[in-house]
């Protein structure tokens, strides 16, 4: 499946979250990751993130899509990920 | 259509962008908006944002989906939008 992950994390934990997300997904912008991921890996990622964050302070939203057939991504302004991955 | 909008904007312009996005979409988390929007309104929003941002510094990503039938949203940790809108 395809996921978009956005986080809002306290400064003390943000580097750990960044590092963990990088293991599974592609960084696209400040606090935003995206990528194809298996259900098993997503489950693992969520469990690992759950161990890092403070649940009363931090927030992570994961949007999961079965496919990206009907979707479109558009960037206004600067493309921060210079690889320019567009699905 | 349904859109997820994420932005990474210089401090000087961030309030203007926030205010503009609020006119069209629902705030869900720091730098993240989502919502149902017509093609016409989305076009208008993009044009208006294009006038506010510095294209060499700021970045806005808009993911657009024809529908959300196959999608799922999950929050780990705190739900920052207390309205708890879930599609």
N, CA and C atoms of all chains as a GROMACS GRO file, in nm:
protein
  522
    1UNK      N    1   0.084  -0.120   0.000
    1UNK     CA    2   0.000   0.000   0.000
    1UNK      C    3   0.087   0.125   0.000
    2UNK      N    4   0.022   0.237  -0.027
    2UNK     CA    5   0.094   0.364  -0.029
    2UNK      C    6   0.055   0.444   0.095
    3UNK      N    7   0.153   0.500   0.164
    3UNK     CA    8   0.121   0.581   0.281
    3UNK      C    9   0.183   0.720   0.275
    4UNK      N   10   0.113   0.813   0.338
    4UNK     CA   11   0.167   0.946   0.364
    4UNK      C   12   0.169   0.959   0.516
    5UNK      N   13   0.285   0.992   0.569
    5UNK     CA   14   0.300   1.002   0.714
    5UNK      C   15   0.342   1.144   0.749
    6UNK      N   16   0.267   1.208   0.837
    6UNK     CA   17   0.304   1.343   0.882
    6UNK      C   18   0.315   1.342   1.034
    7UNK      N   19   0.417   1.409   1.086
    7UNK     CA   20   0.432   1.408   1.232
    7UNK      C   21   0.453   1.547   1.289
    8UNK      N   22   0.415   1.560   1.415
    8UNK     CA   23   0.433   1.682   1.493
    8UNK      C   24   0.486   1.635   1.628
    9UNK      N   25   0.618   1.642   1.642
    9UNK     CA   26   0.687   1.574   1.752
    9UNK      C   27   0.771   1.673   1.833
   10UNK      N   28   0.774   1.654   1.963
   10UNK     CA   29   0.859   1.738   2.050
   10UNK      C   30   1.005   1.731   2.007
   11UNK      N   31   1.073   1.843   2.023
   11UNK     CA   32   1.212   1.858   1.976
   11UNK      C   33   1.305   1.745   2.022
   12UNK      N   34   1.286   1.701   2.144
   12UNK     CA   35   1.376   1.599   2.201
   12UNK      C   36   1.368   1.465   2.127
   13UNK      N   37   1.252   1.438   2.068
   13UNK     CA   38   1.231   1.307   2.007
   13UNK      C   39   1.228   1.311   1.854
   14UNK      N   40   1.235   1.432   1.798
   14UNK     CA   41   1.213   1.445   1.654
   14UNK      C   42   1.320   1.373   1.569
   15UNK      N   43   1.444   1.373   1.616
   15UNK     CA   44   1.549   1.306   1.539
   15UNK      C   45   1.532   1.155   1.535
   16UNK      N   46   1.489   1.101   1.647
   16UNK     CA   47   1.464   0.956   1.654
   16UNK      C   48   1.351   0.916   1.559
   17UNK      N   49   1.246   0.998   1.556
   17UNK     CA   50   1.131   0.970   1.468
   17UNK      C   51   1.173   0.980   1.322
   18UNK      N   52   1.248   1.086   1.291
   18UNK     CA   53   1.300   1.107   1.156
   18UNK      C   54   1.380   0.984   1.108
   19UNK      N   55   1.469   0.939   1.194
   19UNK     CA   56   1.556   0.826   1.162
   19UNK      C   57   1.473   0.698   1.140
   20UNK      N   58   1.377   0.679   1.225
   20UNK     CA   59   1.292   0.559   1.215
   20UNK      C   60   1.210   0.560   1.086
   21UNK      N   61   1.150   0.676   1.054
   21UNK     CA   62   1.069   0.686   0.932
   21UNK      C   63   1.154   0.663   0.808
   22UNK      N   64   1.278   0.714   0.811
   22UNK     CA   65   1.370   0.696   0.697
   22UNK      C   66   1.399   0.551   0.665
   23UNK      N   67   1.390   0.466   0.766
   23UNK     CA   68   1.415   0.322   0.744
   23UNK      C   69   1.308   0.259   0.656
   24UNK      N   70   1.190   0.320   0.655
   24UNK     CA   71   1.076   0.257   0.587
   24UNK      C   72   1.022   0.338   0.470
   25UNK      N   73   1.035   0.471   0.478
   25UNK     CA   74   0.969   0.557   0.381
   25UNK      C   75   1.064   0.661   0.322
   26UNK      N   76   1.012   0.741   0.231
   26UNK     CA   77   1.093   0.844   0.166
   26UNK      C   78   1.056   0.981   0.221
   27UNK      N   79   1.157   1.056   0.261
   27UNK     CA   80   1.134   1.191   0.313
   27UNK      C   81   1.095   1.281   0.197
   28UNK      N   82   0.989   1.358   0.211
   28UNK     CA   83   0.951   1.450   0.104
   28UNK      C   84   0.956   1.597   0.143
   29UNK      N   85   0.936   1.623   0.270
   29UNK     CA   86   0.932   1.761   0.316
   29UNK      C   87   0.944   1.757   0.468
   30UNK      N   88   0.979   1.868   0.527
   30UNK     CA   89   0.980   1.882   0.671
   30UNK      C   90   0.857   1.815   0.735
   31UNK      N   91   0.882   1.711   0.813
   31UNK     CA   92   0.776   1.637   0.885
   31UNK      C   93   0.686   1.550   0.798
   32UNK      N   94   0.723   1.529   0.673
   32UNK     CA   95   0.638   1.449   0.583
   32UNK      C   96   0.718   1.338   0.514
   33UNK      N   97   0.667   1.218   0.523
   33UNK     CA   98   0.724   1.103   0.451
   33UNK      C   99   0.617   1.040   0.365
   34UNK      N  100   0.660   0.968   0.262
   34UNK     CA  101   0.564   0.892   0.184
   34UNK      C  102   0.632   0.768   0.129
   35UNK      N  103   0.553   0.673   0.080
   35UNK     CA  104   0.613   0.559   0.015
   35UNK      C  105   0.526   0.436   0.013
   36UNK      N  106   0.571   0.340  -0.067
   36UNK     CA  107   0.506   0.210  -0.071
   36UNK      C  108   0.557   0.129   0.048
   37UNK      N  109   0.470   0.060   0.113
   37UNK     CA  110   0.509  -0.018   0.229
   37UNK      C  111   0.415  -0.138   0.242
   38UNK      N  112   0.467  -0.250   0.288
   38UNK     CA  113   0.381  -0.366   0.308
   38UNK      C  114   0.304  -0.348   0.439
   39UNK      N  115   0.196  -0.422   0.452
   39UNK     CA  116   0.117  -0.412   0.574
   39UNK      C  117   0.200  -0.452   0.696
   40UNK      N  118   0.285  -0.552   0.678
   40UNK     CA  119   0.370  -0.599   0.787
   40UNK      C  120   0.469  -0.494   0.831
   41UNK      N  121   0.533  -0.429   0.733
   41UNK     CA  122   0.630  -0.325   0.766
   41UNK      C  123   0.563  -0.205   0.831
   42UNK      N  124   0.444  -0.171   0.785
   42UNK     CA  125   0.372  -0.058   0.842
   42UNK      C  126   0.338  -0.085   0.989
   43UNK      N  127   0.298  -0.207   1.014
   43UNK     CA  128   0.266  -0.247   1.151
   43UNK      C  129   0.390  -0.233   1.241
   44UNK      N  130   0.504  -0.277   1.187
   44UNK     CA  131   0.631  -0.270   1.260
   44UNK      C  132   0.669  -0.123   1.285
   45UNK      N  133   0.655  -0.042   1.181
   45UNK     CA  134   0.688   0.101   1.192
   45UNK      C  135   0.602   0.167   1.299
   46UNK      N  136   0.472   0.138   1.298
   46UNK     CA  137   0.382   0.199   1.395
   46UNK      C  138   0.418   0.158   1.538
   47UNK      N  139   0.456   0.032   1.552
   47UNK     CA  140   0.493  -0.018   1.685
   47UNK      C  141   0.621   0.051   1.733
   48UNK      N  142   0.716   0.064   1.643
   48UNK     CA  143   0.844   0.126   1.679
   48UNK      C  144   0.827   0.275   1.709
   49UNK      N  145   0.742   0.342   1.630
   49UNK     CA  146   0.716   0.485   1.656
   49UNK      C  147   0.643   0.502   1.790
   50UNK      N  148   0.554   0.410   1.817
   50UNK     CA  149   0.480   0.414   1.943
   50UNK      C  150   0.570   0.407   2.064
   51UNK      N  151   0.684   0.342   2.048
   51UNK     CA  152   0.780   0.332   2.159
   51UNK      C  153   0.861   0.461   2.176
   52UNK      N  154   0.876   0.536   2.068
   52UNK     CA  155   0.960   0.658   2.072
   52UNK      C  156   0.882   0.779   2.123
   53UNK      N  157   0.758   0.793   2.077
   53UNK     CA  158   0.687   0.918   2.103
   53UNK      C  159   0.626   0.927   2.243
   54UNK      N  160   0.598   1.050   2.283
   54UNK     CA  161   0.522   1.076   2.405
   54UNK      C  162   0.376   1.091   2.362
   55UNK      N  163   0.294   0.998   2.399
   55UNK     CA  164   0.158   0.995   2.344
   55UNK      C  165   0.069   1.112   2.389
   56UNK      N  166   0.110   1.180   2.495
   56UNK     CA  167   0.033   1.296   2.540
   56UNK      C  168   0.080   1.427   2.475
   57UNK      N  169   0.190   1.420   2.402
   57UNK     CA  170   0.244   1.543   2.342
   57UNK      C  171   0.258   1.535   2.190
   58UNK      N  172   0.301   1.420   2.143
   58UNK     CA  173   0.334   1.406   2.001
   58UNK      C  174   0.216   1.353   1.921
   59UNK      N  175   0.221   1.375   1.792
   59UNK     CA  176   0.115   1.327   1.705
   59UNK      C  177   0.171   1.281   1.570
   60UNK      N  178   0.129   1.166   1.527
   60UNK     CA  179   0.167   1.115   1.395
   60UNK      C  180   0.039   1.074   1.324
   61UNK      N  181   0.021   1.123   1.203
   61UNK     CA  182  -0.095   1.080   1.124
   61UNK      C  183  -0.044   0.997   1.007
   62UNK      N  184  -0.103   0.880   0.989
   62UNK     CA  185  -0.068   0.796   0.875
   62UNK      C  186  -0.191   0.778   0.787
   63UNK      N  187  -0.182   0.827   0.663
   63UNK     CA  188  -0.286   0.807   0.564
   63UNK      C  189  -0.244   0.687   0.480
   64UNK      N  190  -0.328   0.586   0.473
   64UNK     CA  191  -0.292   0.467   0.395
   64UNK      C  192  -0.388   0.451   0.278
   65UNK      N  193  -0.333   0.422   0.162
   65UNK     CA  194  -0.414   0.405   0.041
   65UNK      C  195  -0.382   0.272  -0.025
   66UNK      N  196  -0.486   0.204  -0.069
   66UNK     CA  197  -0.464   0.074  -0.133
   66UNK      C  198  -0.381   0.088  -0.260
   67UNK      N  199  -0.407   0.194  -0.332
   67UNK     CA  200  -0.324   0.221  -0.449
   67UNK      C  201  -0.327   0.371  -0.476
   68UNK      N  202  -0.247   0.415  -0.567
   68UNK     CA  203  -0.241   0.558  -0.594
   68UNK      C  204  -0.293   0.588  -0.735
   69UNK      N  205  -0.369   0.496  -0.790
   69UNK     CA  206  -0.416   0.507  -0.927
   69UNK      C  207  -0.488   0.639  -0.955
   70UNK      N  208  -0.569   0.680  -0.858
   70UNK     CA  209  -0.652   0.798  -0.882
   70UNK      C  210  -0.597   0.924  -0.817
   71UNK      N  211  -0.473   0.917  -0.781
   71UNK     CA  212  -0.421   1.030  -0.704
   71UNK      C  213  -0.324   1.114  -0.786
   72UNK      N  214  -0.302   1.229  -0.736
   72UNK     CA  215  -0.216   1.324  -0.803
   72UNK      C  216  -0.140   1.402  -0.696
   73UNK      N  217  -0.012   1.426  -0.721
   73UNK     CA  218   0.066   1.506  -0.627
   73UNK      C  219   0.120   1.627  -0.698
   74UNK      N  220   0.100   1.741  -0.638
   74UNK     CA  221   0.146   1.864  -0.700
   74UNK      C  222   0.227   1.943  -0.599
   75UNK      N  223   0.333   2.003  -0.647
   75UNK     CA  224   0.416   2.084  -0.557
   75UNK      C  225   0.410   2.230  -0.601
   76UNK      N  226   0.380   2.318  -0.506
   76UNK     CA  227   0.385   2.460  -0.534
   76UNK      C  228   0.510   2.512  -0.465
   77UNK      N  229   0.593   2.583  -0.538
   77UNK     CA  230   0.717   2.632  -0.479
   77UNK      C  231   0.826   2.531  -0.496
   78UNK      N  232   0.910   2.524  -0.395
   78UNK     CA  233   1.032   2.446  -0.400
   78UNK      C  234   1.006   2.297  -0.380
   79UNK      N  235   1.074   2.214  -0.459
   79UNK     CA  236   1.069   2.070  -0.434
   79UNK      C  237   1.185   2.035  -0.344
   80UNK      N  238   1.156   2.007  -0.218
   80UNK     CA  239   1.264   1.991  -0.119
   80UNK      C  240   1.336   1.858  -0.134
   81UNK      N  241   1.266   1.757  -0.179
   81UNK     CA  242   1.333   1.630  -0.209
   81UNK      C  243   1.379   1.637  -0.354
   82UNK      N  244   1.509   1.654  -0.371
   82UNK     CA  245   1.561   1.681  -0.505
   82UNK      C  246   1.555   1.560  -0.597
   83UNK      N  247   1.523   1.445  -0.541
   83UNK     CA  248   1.511   1.325  -0.624
   83UNK      C  249   1.389   1.334  -0.716
   84UNK      N  250   1.294   1.416  -0.674
   84UNK     CA  251   1.176   1.440  -0.757
   84UNK      C  252   1.091   1.317  -0.782
   85UNK      N  253   1.078   1.236  -0.679
   85UNK     CA  254   0.990   1.119  -0.696
   85UNK      C  255   0.846   1.165  -0.709
   86UNK      N  256   0.787   1.130  -0.817
   86UNK     CA  257   0.645   1.160  -0.840
   86UNK      C  258   0.578   1.028  -0.875
   87UNK      N  259   0.468   1.001  -0.809
   87UNK     CA  260   0.399   0.877  -0.846
   87UNK      C  261   0.295   0.908  -0.951
   88UNK      N  262  -1.326   1.639  -0.476
   88UNK     CA  263  -1.214   1.551  -0.447
   88UNK      C  264  -1.163   1.574  -0.305
   89UNK      N  265  -1.082   1.480  -0.259
   89UNK     CA  266  -1.026   1.493  -0.126
   89UNK      C  267  -0.878   1.530  -0.138
   90UNK      N  268  -0.834   1.626  -0.060
   90UNK     CA  269  -0.692   1.663  -0.065
   90UNK      C  270  -0.628   1.662   0.073
   91UNK      N  271  -0.499   1.634   0.070
   91UNK     CA  272  -0.413   1.651   0.188
   91UNK      C  273  -0.310   1.754   0.147
   92UNK      N  274  -0.298   1.859   0.225
   92UNK     CA  275  -0.204   1.966   0.192
   92UNK      C  276  -0.102   1.979   0.306
   93UNK      N  277   0.025   1.972   0.270
   93UNK     CA  278   0.131   1.990   0.371
   93UNK      C  279   0.224   2.102   0.326
   94UNK      N  280   0.262   2.187   0.420
   94UNK     CA  281   0.348   2.298   0.379
   94UNK      C  282   0.471   2.314   0.467
   95UNK      N  283   0.572   2.372   0.410
   95UNK     CA  284   0.697   2.403   0.478
   95UNK      C  285   0.731   2.546   0.435
   96UNK      N  286   0.695   2.642   0.520
   96UNK     CA  287   0.693   2.782   0.480
   96UNK      C  288   0.779   2.868   0.573
   97UNK      N  289   0.848   2.964   0.519
   97UNK     CA  290   0.928   3.057   0.600
   97UNK      C  291   0.840   3.129   0.702
   98UNK      N  292   0.900   3.155   0.818
   98UNK     CA  293   0.826   3.210   0.932
   98UNK      C  294   0.744   3.335   0.898
   99UNK      N  295   0.799   3.418   0.814
   99UNK     CA  296   0.733   3.546   0.781
   99UNK      C  297   0.601   3.527   0.708
  100UNK      N  298   0.589   3.416   0.636
  100UNK     CA  299   0.471   3.396   0.553
  100UNK      C  300   0.376   3.288   0.607
  101UNK      N  301   0.419   3.221   0.714
  101UNK     CA  302   0.343   3.103   0.759
  101UNK      C  303   0.201   3.137   0.806
  102UNK      N  304   0.182   3.250   0.870
  102UNK     CA  305   0.048   3.286   0.916
  102UNK      C  306  -0.049   3.314   0.803
  103UNK      N  307   0.004   3.377   0.700
  103UNK     CA  308  -0.079   3.404   0.582
  103UNK      C  309  -0.123   3.275   0.514
  104UNK      N  310  -0.030   3.181   0.505
  104UNK     CA  311  -0.061   3.051   0.442
  104UNK      C  312  -0.164   2.975   0.526
  105UNK      N  313  -0.143   2.976   0.657
  105UNK     CA  314  -0.234   2.910   0.751
  105UNK      C  315  -0.376   2.964   0.735
  106UNK      N  316  -0.387   3.096   0.731
  106UNK     CA  317  -0.516   3.163   0.719
  106UNK      C  318  -0.583   3.128   0.586
  107UNK      N  319  -0.505   3.129   0.482
  107UNK     CA  320  -0.559   3.098   0.348
  107UNK      C  321  -0.609   2.953   0.342
  108UNK      N  322  -0.530   2.861   0.394
  108UNK     CA  323  -0.570   2.720   0.390
  108UNK      C  324  -0.698   2.697   0.471
  109UNK      N  325  -0.709   2.766   0.584
  109UNK     CA  326  -0.827   2.754   0.670
  109UNK      C  327  -0.956   2.792   0.598
  110UNK      N  328  -0.946   2.880   0.500
  110UNK     CA  329  -1.065   2.922   0.424
  110UNK      C  330  -1.122   2.806   0.341
  111UNK      N  331  -1.038   2.710   0.308
  111UNK     CA  332  -1.080   2.604   0.217
  111UNK      C  333  -1.079   2.464   0.278
  112UNK      N  334  -0.990   2.443   0.376
  112UNK     CA  335  -0.968   2.307   0.426
  112UNK      C  336  -0.971   2.302   0.578
  113UNK      N  337  -0.958   2.183   0.632
  113UNK     CA  338  -0.961   2.163   0.777
  113UNK      C  339  -0.820   2.139   0.829
  114UNK      N  340  -0.784   2.212   0.931
  114UNK     CA  341  -0.652   2.195   0.992
  114UNK      C  342  -0.651   2.064   1.070
  115UNK      N  343  -0.548   1.982   1.048
  115UNK     CA  344  -0.542   1.857   1.125
  115UNK      C  345  -0.420   1.846   1.215
  116UNK      N  346  -0.315   1.914   1.177
  116UNK     CA  347  -0.191   1.904   1.255
  116UNK      C  348  -0.101   2.016   1.207
  117UNK      N  349  -0.002   2.049   1.288
  117UNK     CA  350   0.100   2.145   1.248
  117UNK      C  351   0.139   2.126   1.101
  118UNK      N  352   0.112   2.226   1.018
  118UNK     CA  353   0.149   2.226   0.875
  118UNK      C  354   0.069   2.130   0.787
  119UNK      N  355  -0.039   2.074   0.839
  119UNK     CA  356  -0.117   1.977   0.761
  119UNK      C  357  -0.266   2.014   0.759
  120UNK      N  358  -0.321   2.019   0.640
  120UNK     CA  359  -0.464   2.040   0.623
  120UNK      C  360  -0.521   1.926   0.540
  121UNK      N  361  -0.650   1.904   0.552
  121UNK     CA  362  -0.715   1.807   0.466
  121UNK      C  363  -0.860   1.848   0.443
  122UNK      N  364  -0.924   1.788   0.344
  122UNK     CA  365  -1.065   1.817   0.326
  122UNK      C  366  -1.115   1.791   0.186
  123UNK      N  367  -1.247   1.791   0.176
  123UNK     CA  368  -1.314   1.781   0.046
  123UNK      C  369  -1.311   1.920  -0.018
  124UNK      N  370  -1.283   1.926  -0.144
  124UNK     CA  371  -1.276   2.053  -0.213
  124UNK      C  372  -1.312   2.033  -0.360
  125UNK      N  373  -1.376   2.130  -0.419
  125UNK     CA  374  -1.408   2.118  -0.561
  125UNK      C  375  -1.284   2.153  -0.642
  126UNK      N  376  -1.283   2.110  -0.766
  126UNK     CA  377  -1.169   2.138  -0.853
  126UNK      C  378  -1.148   2.290  -0.868
  127UNK      N  379  -1.260   2.361  -0.877
  127UNK     CA  380  -1.254   2.506  -0.892
  127UNK      C  381  -1.194   2.575  -0.770
  128UNK      N  382  -1.237   2.532  -0.652
  128UNK     CA  383  -1.184   2.591  -0.530
  128UNK      C  384  -1.036   2.557  -0.512
  129UNK      N  385  -0.999   2.435  -0.550
  129UNK     CA  386  -0.859   2.395  -0.537
  129UNK      C  387  -0.771   2.481  -0.628
  130UNK      N  388  -0.819   2.506  -0.745
  130UNK     CA  389  -0.747   2.590  -0.840
  130UNK      C  390  -0.727   2.730  -0.782
  131UNK      N  391  -0.833   2.781  -0.722
  131UNK     CA  392  -0.831   2.914  -0.661
  131UNK      C  393  -0.732   2.917  -0.544
  132UNK      N  394  -0.740   2.814  -0.461
  132UNK     CA  395  -0.650   2.805  -0.345
  132UNK      C  396  -0.504   2.804  -0.390
  133UNK      N  397  -0.475   2.724  -0.492
  133UNK     CA  398  -0.338   2.713  -0.542
  133UNK      C  399  -0.288   2.847  -0.596
  134UNK      N  400  -0.376   2.917  -0.664
  134UNK     CA  401  -0.340   3.046  -0.720
  134UNK      C  402  -0.311   3.145  -0.607
  135UNK      N  403  -0.396   3.145  -0.507
  135UNK     CA  404  -0.381   3.237  -0.395
  135UNK      C  405  -0.255   3.206  -0.313
  136UNK      N  406  -0.229   3.076  -0.293
  136UNK     CA  407  -0.108   3.038  -0.221
  136UNK      C  408   0.017   3.077  -0.301
  137UNK      N  409   0.006   3.061  -0.431
  137UNK     CA  410   0.118   3.096  -0.519
  137UNK      C  411   0.157   3.242  -0.508
  138UNK      N  412   0.061   3.326  -0.474
  138UNK     CA  413   0.088   3.470  -0.457
  138UNK      C  414   0.154   3.500  -0.323
  139UNK      N  415   0.129   3.415  -0.223
  139UNK     CA  416   0.182   3.440  -0.088
  139UNK      C  417   0.325   3.389  -0.072
  140UNK      N  418   0.353   3.271  -0.124
  140UNK     CA  419   0.480   3.205  -0.093
  140UNK      C  420   0.598   3.259  -0.176
  141UNK      N  421   0.717   3.235  -0.120
  141UNK     CA  422   0.841   3.261  -0.193
  141UNK      C  423   0.880   3.130  -0.262
  142UNK      N  424   0.871   3.126  -0.392
  142UNK     CA  425   0.886   2.998  -0.462
  142UNK      C  426   1.026   2.938  -0.453
  143UNK      N  427   1.124   3.019  -0.416
  143UNK     CA  428   1.260   2.967  -0.400
  143UNK      C  429   1.287   2.917  -0.258
  144UNK      N  430   1.195   2.942  -0.167
  144UNK     CA  431   1.218   2.904  -0.026
  144UNK      C  432   1.111   2.810   0.028
  145UNK      N  433   0.987   2.838  -0.008
  145UNK     CA  434   0.875   2.766   0.052
  145UNK      C  435   0.832   2.647  -0.033
  146UNK      N  436   0.764   2.555   0.031
  146UNK     CA  437   0.717   2.437  -0.041
  146UNK      C  438   0.579   2.394   0.010
  147UNK      N  439   0.491   2.369  -0.082
  147UNK     CA  440   0.358   2.316  -0.047
  147UNK      C  441   0.334   2.193  -0.133
  148UNK      N  442   0.296   2.083  -0.070
  148UNK     CA  443   0.260   1.963  -0.146
  148UNK      C  444   0.111   1.939  -0.131
  149UNK      N  445   0.045   1.919  -0.242
  149UNK     CA  446  -0.098   1.888  -0.239
  149UNK      C  447  -0.120   1.750  -0.300
  150UNK      N  448  -0.169   1.657  -0.218
  150UNK     CA  449  -0.206   1.524  -0.266
  150UNK      C  450  -0.356   1.529  -0.292
  151UNK      N  451  -0.395   1.496  -0.412
  151UNK     CA  452  -0.538   1.498  -0.445
  151UNK      C  453  -0.587   1.358  -0.478
  152UNK      N  454  -0.703   1.323  -0.425
  152UNK     CA  455  -0.760   1.190  -0.446
  152UNK      C  456  -0.903   1.203  -0.495
  153UNK      N  457  -0.936   1.122  -0.593
  153UNK     CA  458  -1.072   1.129  -0.648
  153UNK      C  459  -1.175   1.091  -0.543
  154UNK      N  460  -1.141   0.997  -0.462
  154UNK     CA  461  -1.228   0.963  -0.350
  154UNK      C  462  -1.144   0.900  -0.240
  155UNK      N  463  -1.204   0.878  -0.127
  155UNK     CA  464  -1.128   0.824  -0.015
  155UNK      C  465  -1.179   0.684   0.022
  156UNK      N  466  -1.246   0.623  -0.072
  156UNK     CA  467  -1.309   0.494  -0.046
  156UNK      C  468  -1.213   0.388   0.007
  157UNK      N  469  -1.095   0.390  -0.048
  157UNK     CA  470  -1.000   0.284  -0.012
  157UNK      C  471  -0.895   0.332   0.087
  158UNK      N  472  -0.923   0.441   0.151
  158UNK     CA  473  -0.818   0.498   0.234
  158UNK      C  474  -0.850   0.484   0.382
  159UNK      N  475  -0.751   0.501   0.460
  159UNK     CA  476  -0.760   0.485   0.603
  159UNK      C  477  -0.669   0.588   0.668
  160UNK      N  478  -0.718   0.648   0.775
  160UNK     CA  479  -0.633   0.743   0.847
  160UNK      C  480  -0.619   0.697   0.991
  161UNK      N  481  -0.496   0.695   1.037
  161UNK     CA  482  -0.471   0.648   1.172
  161UNK      C  483  -0.385   0.750   1.244
  162UNK      N  484  -0.415   0.774   1.369
  162UNK     CA  485  -0.335   0.868   1.447
  162UNK      C  486  -0.263   0.793   1.558
  163UNK      N  487  -0.133   0.814   1.566
  163UNK     CA  488  -0.057   0.759   1.679
  163UNK      C  489  -0.028   0.876   1.770
  164UNK      N  490  -0.056   0.862   1.896
  164UNK     CA  491  -0.034   0.971   1.990
  164UNK      C  492  -0.155   1.062   1.994
  165UNK      N  493  -0.127   1.189   2.008
  165UNK     CA  494  -0.229   1.290   2.032
  165UNK      C  495  -0.304   1.327   1.906
  166UNK      N  496  -0.436   1.341   1.920
  166UNK     CA  497  -0.514   1.394   1.809
  166UNK      C  498  -0.524   1.544   1.828
  167UNK      N  499  -0.451   1.620   1.747
  167UNK     CA  500  -0.441   1.765   1.771
  167UNK      C  501  -0.567   1.840   1.731
  168UNK      N  502  -0.637   1.788   1.632
  168UNK     CA  503  -0.766   1.847   1.597
  168UNK      C  504  -0.872   1.777   1.681
  169UNK      N  505  -0.920   1.847   1.782
  169UNK     CA  506  -1.006   1.783   1.880
  169UNK      C  507  -1.144   1.749   1.824
  170UNK      N  508  -1.174   1.799   1.706
  170UNK     CA  509  -1.302   1.767   1.644
  170UNK      C  510  -1.308   1.620   1.602
  171UNK      N  511  -1.190   1.563   1.584
  171UNK     CA  512  -1.184   1.422   1.553
  171UNK      C  513  -1.248   1.383   1.422
  172UNK      N  514  -1.234   1.468   1.322
  172UNK     CA  515  -1.290   1.433   1.192
  172UNK      C  516  -1.214   1.316   1.135
  173UNK      N  517  -1.286   1.212   1.108
  173UNK     CA  518  -1.227   1.093   1.045
  173UNK      C  519  -1.310   1.064   0.923
  174UNK      N  520  -1.245   1.041   0.810
  174UNK     CA  521  -1.325   1.006   0.692
  174UNK      C  522  -1.334   0.856   0.679
   0.00000   0.00000   0.00000
